[in-house]
């Protein structure tokens, strides 16, 4: 009977996928009925999950993420790692969060509730309950489906790390029992860590959300139905295929704005939905403009945005812990009353989080294990998008004379931080949260910017497009991207990715020395002493010996170009493989050397110190004068204040 | 009427006190130049012999400045430490200067003190009242504490009104109101200390605490008038300094001659602040003791 059901399920899903032009391989199909119970700060849910054993081995146990259990007690792995703090927000001990499973059974079959067991595949922490295992009475054969019915309650914490409530604002994310990913016949189902995000299979979500009727609701996917219930509640139904997560939000203080968005090349037709909190209505146009910029930039540079809707959520004041987070077709941005137009934080967050629909949403890489594949790629895209729409110089901050680009800001963070970890690492294994962010966001992005400088913009553009086209709705790994980059560029790039992704070494080249001496007129013996002393030439042209020493101060080896400029305007470009610790270039020319500069086009963006990248013979005191006077004046004003 | 007379007296006195303005400016630039030399040396050392130098003069480059901050950390710490020391030293010197200013201002014309010359009078006053002003400074910690306490009291009140920040628009308004109240209390306290110093100088009394207490009573008995006078002077000063500040800011400091021009405007602004200080002291002195100063 069960097999009959499974076979029918396979046929139905396969037919459905074909009929509706599925883009991804549907491994999961979630049908969830969820009811928000505001007075209990909880969501009660009934979940019907169909799961395809997409491997070639029978599977006799299932593993689920119960992410909310990270907030169940103060000894969960998340809490122990974070100390109850995440993203600058603190957990409120009076509002724990958890997922309670009331029952789990195979549809029309065995009750599995008794076999529930919590496992800790990453750290053996017995108090962590974020991964649940259930044993099946009969294994699921390869390429067959199983459907489970799960009754659960998601108790929401006070929001401090992505999910939860604040007042009557609800960000319901990572809230339902979510099956892990079966890879090579084994479960990939990590615990919820302080420095980790998520990983799941693509599939179909149909979720009915019941809330009090005055709540404005937004969710992953398209709203296909709304029913007013007679008990003061309403039920909205959302449906989306080809996604690997489902999140929703509800708040009576949201104001909903909808606008159709069309782009001709490539063709994009989607509906923009903005859920802006009443306190932030002045930011509506900034959000909208940034989201349109994001849609255009990502569609043109990587591939058309394929979904029918995109929802921007503006979290309630005080709920910033929910801000700046991505979910498929829905993301949270963030702002604060009073942020001036020149401080482009809402724009940057909007573009970044929207961009995750590409790097995380469609390119479903494993955020637990290779966070740079989503955060690094997305920060790279964000830096480029911000520069395109808000200017190269001041894409992030433009307040009076202060202009700071997103690129410069990211670079400052990189330069100011230690190198304790490589880019490639399990996200929870980094030295700390700072090291995780630094490597997966900033350094990851700069690796791609360097790659662009090595390959050229045109080739890089084709690399990114091909990678996106080839791997969207799949689970690529770092090696898959490298393979695409090598294929498109026709170059072996091991030398590039190897050290930059796996090493903790510094990349720092500089000009070690710059000297110029006039070669003196001939004196002494130049031939055999018997021939006599050399006679001074009457009008011998002056010749100068100029020496440029370049040094490698870091561990990472990277080929370099050096520009040497002479007094007569002559420029010489040298190439250096960069392997030795140092190298000297010597010139005997009738003109003096004026300056030498390593990496004159600033292509090696990961170079940790710009100050040693060039050297001039003459000292220029003007900047010291200018900034010295500037700082002195500010200090004098302070002194004046004290004398009042 | 008394306010206007005091205001006019203050302007007249400050305008004639060019030597005092110059002295205040000189002391200010002497202390300030310590920061100049340290900063200038650090930046020249970091970028003076690089191709970045030229670009850095032309425009603000966050990449270069951030690298200076990151890679010249020791020098930056030295500058911050030195600036702290200079500031502390200046705070003490400022007590001396205030003594000099008040003592000079209260000298009637054609007296022996005036004939002794500006420098003699100024330094005599500075030295004479330094210890008393220092004690006043220590006693003033008490009202500063009250000021901080009052400020802290507004915090929970603000949280209640804004529902813990959930009413963000209101929270921003409350923040501005708090800043406004804070600035008002801050200036009020400085005004009270001004009158306490005036009393010490005019009465030549060593009862510092008593003078402070007396100044509180003096200000609150004439609350409106003292406040109006204080703010009239401040607004006049703000208008003059604001104009100079805008002038300095709009100069496009992208080449050395313009940087120099901006520097000169900046120094005029610092001198103007000294002028406003004398103006304020003179106006308040006149308001406190019209008889002893004549018209």
Interface residues (C-beta under 8 A of the other chain):
Chain A: X166 X167 X279 X280 X316 X317 X318 X336 X337 X338 X400 X401 X402 X403 X404 X405 X408 X409 X411 X412 X415 X416 X595 X597 X609 X610 X611 X613 X614 X615 X616 X617 X618 X619 X620 X621 X622 X623 X624 X625 X626 X627 X628 X629 X630 X631 X632 X633 X635 X636 X637 X638 X639 X640 X642 X643 X644
Chain B: X24 X28 X29 X31 X32 X33 X35 X36 X37 X39 X40 X41 X42 X43 X44 X46 X47 X48 X49 X50 X51 X52 X53 X54 X56 X57 X60 X62 X63 X64 X66 X67 X68 X69 X70 X71 X83 X86 X87 X90 X91 X94 X97 X98 X163 X164 X165 X166 X167 X168 X169 X171 X172 X190 X248 X249 X253 X256 X259 X262 X263 X266 X270 X273 X274 X277 X280
